[in-house]
Amino acid sequence: MKSKKKVVHFLWILPVLAVLLLIGSVTAYAAMMMSEEKVNLFQVGNLQTEVKEVFTEPTTIKPNESVTKEVSVENTGTVDQFVRVMLQPEIRLENGESTRLLPSKIGEEVLLELNLTDWTLGEDGYYYYLNVLKSGTPNNTTKNLFTEVKLKQDLGLEYHNATFNLLVKVEAINCAKYAYRDAWWQGSTPSSGALEAIDKKLAEHAE
């Protein structure tokens, strides 16, 4: 299930534009565009999730300026569940019929204000929610995974007029013991690293 895309224009302030601003003219900047795509994956039956967000789309934004964007996951089904999220940023530059993909790694070109208290990043690239996502209120929505997004300030000129897409992919599994291991890790039990810590935390809540 995919939701509609949202577009944000990122600014590159050139000296000539700065001069125009000084004399009081109104200038519209259109350089880096950011859009978001949301995907929900349902494991079985009445396991259902929805990506929730608090986001007011600005008309313009400068590089290295944070955009408030609060992203969480809601359990809209009838079964308690564990969830994990994959964030897939993509920056592409289109020139006529050609398309060039530019580096867009989280923590480097793409900067997020992540909540690493309620979520943990595993070695497999997924962010795991460390609590049960209950069915029905009041605990049917996760804590925010992130609250702000921006692109770093010193991106090269090749990023000018590029398009930034952020794919938020959610996977859910019921809390039966140990369904998450079968669904996410091919039945194996992690024995080291972040996934081991995640497994121990989820095991505490498995039914």
N, C-alpha and C positions, 0 to 999 in steps of 0.2 A: 504494500500500500504506500503510495507516494503522495506527499502533499505538494501544494503549489510552491514554486520557487520565489524567493525574495531577493531583491537586488539592492545592493548598497554601492554607491559610487565612492571610490577612494581617490584622494587628491594627491597630486604631485605639484607642489608650489614652485613655480619657476620665477626667476627674478622679475621678468616682465609682468607676470600676474601680480606680484607683490606691489609693483609700481601702480598698477591699475587700482588696486585696493586703496592705496594711499590717497589717490585723488577721488575716492568716493564712488567709483563705479561698481556695478554689481556684476560679478563674474561667476559663471557656473563652471565648476571643475568636473571633468569626466575622464577618469583615468583607470583606476583599479575598481572593478565591480566585484561585489561579493554576493553570492547567492547560497542558499541552503536547500538541501534536499533531505527529506526524512523518509526512512524506510523502516517498517515494522515487520518482523518475522514471527510467525506463530508456530510453536512446536506441535501441539496437538490440541484437539477438542476445543474447550472453552478457555484456553489460555489466550488472553488478548492483552495487548499493550498499546499505548499511544504515547508518542513523544510530545511532551508539553513544553511550551516556551513562553517566556516574557521577553518581548522584543519589540521596540519601537523603531521602525526603519528610518534612519536619518537620510536627508537628501544629499548631504556631502560629509566627508570625513577625511582628515589628514592622516598620512602614514604615522604609525606609532600612537595614534589616538584610540583609546579603548571604546568599543561599542558594547553597551550593556546587553547581554543576551543570556538569559537564565534558562538552561535546558535540564529537564527532568523526565522521568518515565512514569506513566500512570498505569496501574492495573485496572483495565476495564472489563476483565472477565470475572469468573466466579471461583477461581482457584488461586490459592496462595502460590507464589512463584519466586524463583531466583531470576535475576536478569543480568545480562552483560551487554556492553555497548561497544561498537567499533566506530571510531571517528576516522573518516577518510577524506582529507583535504585534497583539493586538486586546483592548481593554477594553470590555466591554459591561455595561450596567446594565439589568436586567430588572425591570419593575414590573407584575405581573399579566400582561396580554397585550401590553404595549408593551415595546419594546426600544430602548435608546438607546446609540449608539456614542460612547465618550469618546476624547479624544486619547490616543494610545499610541505615540508616536514613539520609536525607539531613540535614546538620547542625550539625551532630554528626560524624558518620563514613565517610560520603561523604560531601565534602566541595566544594561549588560552589561560584564563584564571580558573584552574582546576581545583575541585574539591577532592583531595587525596586523603581525607579523613573517613568519609563514608564510602568512597570508591577506591579501588586499587588497580593499577595497571599491571596486567600479567605479561609474561614473556611472549605470549601469543598475540599481543597487540590489542587485546580486549580490556576494557575497563569493567571491573566486576563490582556490583553493588553488594556490600557486605552484610546486608540485612534482608529479612524476608519482605517481599512486596506483597502486602496483604490484599485480599479481595474485600471490597467494601471499605467505607470510611471508618476510622480517620487515617489509617496508615497505608492507603493504596497508592501513594505517590512517593517516589524516591526523593532524597535530598538532591539538590542541583548537582549535576556533574560538572558544569562550568557556568560561570556568571558573566564573563567578558571575553571578547575576541578582538584581536587586532593583528595586523601584519607588522613585522619589524621595520624600523625606520630606514635602515640602510640597504634596502633592496635595490638591485641594479636597474638601469634604465630599460632593460629588456622586459621588466614587469609593467611598464607603462602601457595602459589600455588592455591589460590582461584581465581575465575573469577568474574569480576564486569561488569554487564550489566546496561546500562542506557536507559530506554525506554522513548522517547519523543512523547507524544500523543497530537495531535492538533485537536481541534474542532472549527468549524466556523459556523456562522449564519448571515443571512442578517441583514441589519440595520433598517428594518421596525420596527416601534414602536408597541409593545414592544416584538418583536419576541424572543429576548434573554431570557426574563423572562419565556416565555412558553417553550423554548427548554432546558434551563439549570436549571430552578428553579421551574418547574411544575406550572408556572403561578403565583407564589407568588412574593411579593415584600419584599425584606429583610428590616428589621426594626432595625437592630443593627449590630455592628461589621464591619469588613472589607467589607463584601458583601454589606452592606448598602452604604458605600462610593463608592464601585465599581458601584453599580446600579445608583447612582446619576451621576457619571461621564459618564457612557454609555448613560444614558437618555439625556444628553446634546447633544449627537451626533446622537441619533435615528431620523429617518426620518418620 
